[in-house]
Amino acid sequence: MTGQEFLSSKADALRRRHGDLYGGSCRIYRAPGRVNLIGEHTDYNDGFVMPVAIDSYVWVAISPRPDSRLAIYSENFSQSIELDLAQIASRPAKRWSDYVHGVALLLARAGHRLRGANLLIAGDVPIGSGLSSSAAIEVAAGYALLENSDITPDRVELAKVCRQAENEFVGARVGIMDPFISCCGRAAHALLLDCRSLEYRLLPLPAEASLVICNTMVKHEHASGEYNRRRMECEEAVRILSRSLAAISALRDVTVTELERSANQLPEVLYRRCRHVISENVRVAEAAVALESGNLDKFGDQMNASHASLRLDYEVSCQELDLMVDLARSQPGVYGARMTGGGFGGCTVNLVKAEHAVHFRRALATEYEQATGLRPEIFITSAAEGAGELAG
């Protein structure tokens, strides 16, 4: 089945299911998950990241209603909820629907007059894998709700609203990267994003290299709490450093030299957190130069160094991630391997010579399962387009 045939088959299935639930016709929108090539835990420090939208999606089939209600059904969770846009609650329910609920609430607060709708939501972005299924849900739902209300989505504004919804409504203190790449991704390109200014440039991905994502199939329970803890540690470090570095408002503003000069002001743990973020920003810049010049060996070196920093200084890796990275680096044709996402489980991202990608997937799956008893999900992906309507 070709890619276009798959899309047509998926769309037909969603239309039938939506018709079964609500009757009538519908329009279909989708938003991709993402993998971050390099630049981890830098986004909420106003730093630099290099994500790629991947060809795994959250899909929303939507039709208008004559009233102010949102009827929402999740295919993945086999659950339905209803919200009233005229009196939408401002408290989360602590379940999957909060991502849609929060985006609808924040769009309304931003002045958008949303129309009632029937929504069917389905996704093939693995949940809890570090590939940003939450941002894909928010972006797909937000895009669909705006279009359903005859409002042309502004992609950057939508990314900001989705981040705000997850920060203020869901309660996860994420940065801008995930919704931004889901909104603004481009096929065959990575995106170098300045998370402060939101300026970005596209970086073409060479055809001779493949992106391979490996899901460890573990997600440790303390992951979300530790993610928020790391953010608080960075904020505390900025407060301390600002006593001697008055011009800083985020770790993005601190150089490696300034950190070393001020190291005795920081507790050892905070110093290591800073060292990761500040050095990671340098790695992102060097990786961009390497990618633009076609030096994939140098790019892979930056990926490898990033994982070491995340493991030792930021302490967000885990045994399964480290094992997956070590096994990957022992395979032929591998430029670089690192954990991706928030950490404590989830996925690794690997840059592999295209002719070795299939063997890499097969060998790594076998070796990881033999070592852990877990059967990993490993897939070769391509850079995808950001959110939009599926025609037809």
Buried (B, 14 or more C-beta within 10 A) or exposed (E): EEEEEEBBEBBEBBBEBBBEBBEEEBBBBBBBBBBBBBBBBBBBBBBBBBBBBBBBBBBBBBBBBEEBBBBBBBBBEEEEBEBEBEEBEEEBEEEBBBBBBBBBBBBBBEEBEBBBBBBBBBBBBBEBBBBBBBBBBBBBBBBBBBBBBEBEBEBBBBBBBBBBBBBBBBEBBBBBBBBBBBBBBBEBBBBBBBBBEEEBEBBEBEEEBBBBBBBBBBBBEEBBEBBBEBBEBBBBBBEBBBEEBEEBEBBBBBEEEBBEEBEEBBEEEBBBBBBBBBBBBBBBBBBBEBBEEEBBEBBBBBBBBBBBBBBEBBBBBBEBBBBBBEBBBEBEBBBBBBBBBBBBBBBBBBBBBEEBBEEBBEBBBEBBEEEBEEEBBBBBBBBBBBBBEBEE
